[in-house]
């Protein structure tokens, strides 16, 4: 075992927001406790990963929640009765490969994430802790499901803080007093629609009296999370850790972030899952592409052909709605999304209204008036803007819906002045090649908003474009952009306050 000095003071830091703890990884977007789930958690910016650990018969710690393989592999076989090699083979064949805990710890070490260890047995905990120490993981918590197990961990000299997980109807502080837990973790997600109401002033007064930090249950309800993040909490578990640290542009002089085809690095592009992920993270706009089917229905899909992102083939416009919605639009991205379907425009609008999100609607091949009418009947004009490579369609929208917001691109015109004059566009989208301080300032002086589109993933290029101070950024990597902005605001390396100033 590698020994190094561990600092536990971080669990008492009350000057920062709650840590986002990815529950079994980002399990809303990948099979839980898989490497993919933890990789997605890293992309979403989770501070820690909650990992369930069990031991195989040859004593190897693996990430696995259930005690047996029944649910995943259809076999009534306990994890403790198979070797690590056999476990990996069986779960891989089922499409959900169980990783070794050592691989997760190595990934966490590379990414700087902490680990919330939920070891299902004492020996699993001790071996997993050794692996954490060998990987020099400084920020970790070991969770115990019973007071006896908590006391056992502490008696054995666990080098990391130990938390006690407490179910409904039990007093977490009386239990902590008994077993010596250093963190209390109420598992109260099933306590009605608003379990946050149980964490009242009296609860936190008892926590302060004992010097006990609090970690909460896994939570994905927006109203509950909004309340929890304002409380003096060490960390919040969530299948959607991005909801704990949601991006906010309003009132902060940050650019509005437009997610190109949704959160397309997290979920399959232009699907409902991609849109949900973008809005769950607090990003402002989701960009979608609209087509009209052969029977006159409006659907969301990017390519003219189906084969890249669905199980079908041929032209989108040549298919009926029934034909399109029978296709698998997710397995190409990850088996987790095998039930994803090509969404109707109406379904995406439903999601936008529910999430309070905004839309950038690109018309690929669809009746412009029909499309705009459907959108504007459901959404406020200020919450959506339209663009198409067919300028005539934009003129039609402007004529039929004077209140509609339209976008134009300087690259499609001889001059920037001509771009500004075209169909009285409200948003001007530059690209990385033609975006300049002068151009963006000209747009703002004309009373328009300036957007910059960048579909790459180079942080240096993103920083250059951020320095121009655009009102909106249209990107494929919204989480990277959000991390860059958060880092700049924290260390002051760039005066982000000038953005949109």
NORJOCOR-V611011 format. One record per backbone hydrogen bond with DSSP energy under -0.5 kcal/mol. CO is the residue of the C=O (numbers start at 1). NH is the residue of the N-H. Records with the same first field share a line. If there is no record, write none. Layout:
CO->NH / NH
This chain:
6->8
8->11
9->12
10->13
12->14
13->16
19->21 / 236
20->22 / 47 / 48
21->23 / 238
22->24 / 25 / 50
23->27
24->33
25->27
26->29 / 30
31->34
33->99
34->38
35->39
36->40
37->26 / 41
38->42
39->43
40->44
41->46
42->45
47->114
48->22
49->51 / 116
50->24
51->118
52->64
53->120
54->62
56->59
59->61
60->56
61->101
62->54 / 64
67->79
69->73 / 74 / 75
70->74
75->77
77->69
78->81
79->57 / 82
82->57
83->87
84->88
85->89
86->90
87->91
88->92
89->93
90->94
91->96
92->95
97->99
99->63
100->103 / 104
101->105
102->106
103->107
104->108
105->109
106->110
107->111
108->112 / 113
114->49
115->117 / 141
116->51 / 118
117->119 / 143
118->53
121->125
122->126
123->127
124->128
125->129
126->130
127->131
128->132
129->133
130->134
131->135
132->137
133->136
136->138
138->140
139->115
140->161
141->117 / 143
142->163
143->119
144->165
146->150
147->151
148->152
149->153
150->154
151->155
152->156
153->158
154->157
161->142
162->182 / 183
163->144 / 165
164->185
166->187
167->170
170->172
171->175
172->176
173->177
174->178
175->179
176->180
182->213
183->164
184->215
185->166
186->188 / 217
188->191
190->192
192->195
194->197
195->198
196->199
198->200
200->204
201->205
202->206
203->207
204->208
205->209
206->210
207->211 / 212
208->211
211->213
213->184
214->234 / 235
215->186
216->237
217->237
221->225
222->226
223->227
224->228
225->229
227->230
228->231
231->233
234->19
235->216
236->21
237->219
238->23
239->28
240->243
241->244 / 245
243->246
249->252 / 254
256->258 / 473
257->259 / 284 / 285
258->260 / 475
259->262 / 287
260->264
261->270
262->264
263->266 / 267
268->271 / 274
271->275
272->276
273->277
274->263 / 278
275->279
276->280
277->281
278->283
279->282
281->247
284->358
285->259
286->360
287->261
288->362
289->301
290->364 / 365
291->299
293->296
297->293
298->345
299->291 / 301
304->316
306->309 / 310
314->306
315->318
316->319
319->294
320->324
321->325
322->326
323->326
324->327 / 342
327->329
328->311
330->333 / 334
334->337
335->338
337->340
340->329
343->300
344->348
345->349
346->350
347->351
348->352
349->353
350->354
351->355
352->356 / 357
358->286
359->361 / 385
360->288 / 362
361->363 / 387
362->290 / 364
365->292
367->371
368->372
369->373
370->374
371->375
372->376
373->377
374->378
375->378 / 379
380->383
381->384
383->359
384->405
385->361
386->407
387->363
389->391
390->393 / 394
391->395
392->396
393->397
394->398
395->399
396->400
397->401
401->404
405->386
406->426 / 427
408->429
409->412
410->413
415->419
416->420
417->421
418->422
421->424
422->425
426->449
427->408 / 429
428->430 / 451
429->410
430->453
431->435
434->436
436->440
437->441
438->442
439->443
440->444
441->445
442->446
443->448
444->447
449->428 / 451
450->471 / 472
451->430
452->474
453->432
454->476
457->459
458->462
459->463
460->464
461->465
462->466
463->467
464->468
465->468 / 470
466->469
471->256
472->452
473->258 / 475
474->454
475->260
477->481
478->482
479->483
480->484
481->485
482->486
483->487
484->488
485->489
486->490
487->491
488->492
494->496
495->498
496->499
498->501
